[in-house]
């Protein structure tokens, strides 16, 4: 044991590394998670808002307030196994592993679609009249 461990000086805790830094390359997640090969994506256009994924992997998925559909809000929130379990529980298969580079184009495509909030009556143009009246 080194003299740093037996010291009575509490500032020693700031001088000793808890773990060795192993070959950092600048791509490590900020909070110490492991870099993943794939990102998780929820196709909100077919999500039914069942909340299964958010209950299984609550640090990765959240139910979006306005639309009532699931959304992946954090890529390193839960383990890969837990995220996969959440994917497996989805009854409509709207959660997928995708390349990180695809996320921006998928988000843009989703924003171009007019999605109705779940539980709300569909919006109907005022120009449509019921037949037979």
Secondary structure, 3 states (H helix, E strand, C coil): CCCCCCCCCHHHHHCCCCCCCCCCCCCCCCCCCCCCCCEEEECCCCCCCCCHHHHHCCCCEEECCCCCCEEECCCCCCCHHHHHHHHHHCCCCCEEEECHHHHHHHHHHHHHCCCCCCCCCCCCCCCCCCCCC
